[in-house]
């Protein structure tokens, strides 16, 4: 039996929401835990553990209950490392649960639920569209210190990606940006087509954070470390900080948040796309 | 930081972070055992440039970055982020008043 409750939420500026109160059913209890974003969720579990379910997929257990995604599905990941990392995230919450620090969990939820119903092709075309407005390709004309810095730091990455993928991407200082030839897009489309849906979710996340497809690919190909990629993405900000000084509550906060999200995205893509086997070689003497 | 990239330092860094997160019993946690296993497994390799080893090294650097930056981000958040508004009860309490209660609830509440 469902009861209909009309709640006036003054915090949302007078929006009247219809909310059904479900009976205390296990399935929905964990789904509702994400929905009250404004209320503080206290930590309601003691232990976090992982277990292997059917099909070789790993699940995360909070105390005795299985973790669920916001839409109610069972939370499963294909490999153990990702499950352990998610369990560590949940374990790191003290007293209250802060979802904004749990980047891997958020990414897994997005990949599992796919709330906006995006297909692989949509994601790939969105990523390629971003190439036209890639950060690395946009250069300034002045001040000369910044021009110099951009040339020294961004050009090597451009050359690396051009030689690695055998494409041409120019850089330009006009407002329209560089002309990306079709061949380049085709090469990248083929390369990105080999990624799975999970990896593409992670890649999209990283591109949104770094504002650059080239830096994301450089980081995922292990050419750049996370710190370096974030530094290159924020090059102009770093230049201004060196000139005008650092503001901890804005610059450092942004930088750490960017690093955390980018690292989570990169780890997510790595773990979703790799499978490791150990070959023991006999010592021959 | 070039000095950070040796595997020993990365491993130590990750374990330190785990200790910060989980307190004194971090040695029994899943992540601790997994990390130590992985570092042990990938330590010995025959080739001079082993791709899998480089990949594992990069992954460990990434994970260390994730742990440190979430910790720093949380610290800055607690330090600087706005705490939100007070609830109506607290606001009334600031000046020593209490909100009126209606025993039957207001008209639209149940």
HADDOCK unambig.tbl for C-alpha pairs under 7 A between the chains (distance, minus, plus):
assign (segid A and resid 7 and name CA) (segid B and resid 109 and name CA) 6.82 0.50 0.50
assign (segid A and resid 84 and name CA) (segid B and resid 30 and name CA) 6.52 0.50 0.50
assign (segid A and resid 84 and name CA) (segid B and resid 31 and name CA) 5.95 0.50 0.50
assign (segid A and resid 85 and name CA) (segid B and resid 31 and name CA) 6.98 0.50 0.50
assign (segid A and resid 88 and name CA) (segid B and resid 31 and name CA) 6.65 0.50 0.50
assign (segid A and resid 92 and name CA) (segid B and resid 21 and name CA) 5.47 0.50 0.50
assign (segid A and resid 92 and name CA) (segid B and resid 22 and name CA) 6.58 0.50 0.50
assign (segid A and resid 101 and name CA) (segid B and resid 70 and name CA) 6.25 0.50 0.50
assign (segid A and resid 222 and name CA) (segid B and resid 58 and name CA) 6.54 0.50 0.50
assign (segid A and resid 226 and name CA) (segid B and resid 62 and name CA) 6.33 0.50 0.50
assign (segid A and resid 249 and name CA) (segid B and resid 76 and name CA) 6.99 0.50 0.50
assign (segid A and resid 249 and name CA) (segid B and resid 80 and name CA) 6.20 0.50 0.50
assign (segid A and resid 253 and name CA) (segid B and resid 73 and name CA) 6.07 0.50 0.50
assign (segid A and resid 253 and name CA) (segid B and resid 76 and name CA) 6.17 0.50 0.50
assign (segid A and resid 256 and name CA) (segid B and resid 69 and name CA) 5.05 0.50 0.50
assign (segid A and resid 256 and name CA) (segid B and resid 72 and name CA) 6.50 0.50 0.50
assign (segid A and resid 256 and name CA) (segid B and resid 73 and name CA) 5.32 0.50 0.50
assign (segid A and resid 257 and name CA) (segid B and resid 69 and name CA) 6.92 0.50 0.50
assign (segid A and resid 257 and name CA) (segid B and resid 73 and name CA) 5.77 0.50 0.50
assign (segid A and resid 259 and name CA) (segid B and resid 69 and name CA) 6.14 0.50 0.50
assign (segid A and resid 260 and name CA) (segid B and resid 66 and name CA) 4.93 0.50 0.50
assign (segid A and resid 260 and name CA) (segid B and resid 69 and name CA) 5.09 0.50 0.50
assign (segid A and resid 260 and name CA) (segid B and resid 70 and name CA) 5.48 0.50 0.50
assign (segid A and resid 263 and name CA) (segid B and resid 62 and name CA) 5.56 0.50 0.50
assign (segid A and resid 263 and name CA) (segid B and resid 63 and name CA) 6.86 0.50 0.50
assign (segid A and resid 263 and name CA) (segid B and resid 65 and name CA) 6.40 0.50 0.50
assign (segid A and resid 263 and name CA) (segid B and resid 66 and name CA) 5.13 0.50 0.50
assign (segid A and resid 264 and name CA) (segid B and resid 66 and name CA) 6.16 0.50 0.50
assign (segid A and resid 267 and name CA) (segid B and resid 59 and name CA) 6.62 0.50 0.50
assign (segid A and resid 267 and name CA) (segid B and resid 62 and name CA) 6.51 0.50 0.50
assign (segid A and resid 267 and name CA) (segid B and resid 63 and name CA) 6.88 0.50 0.50
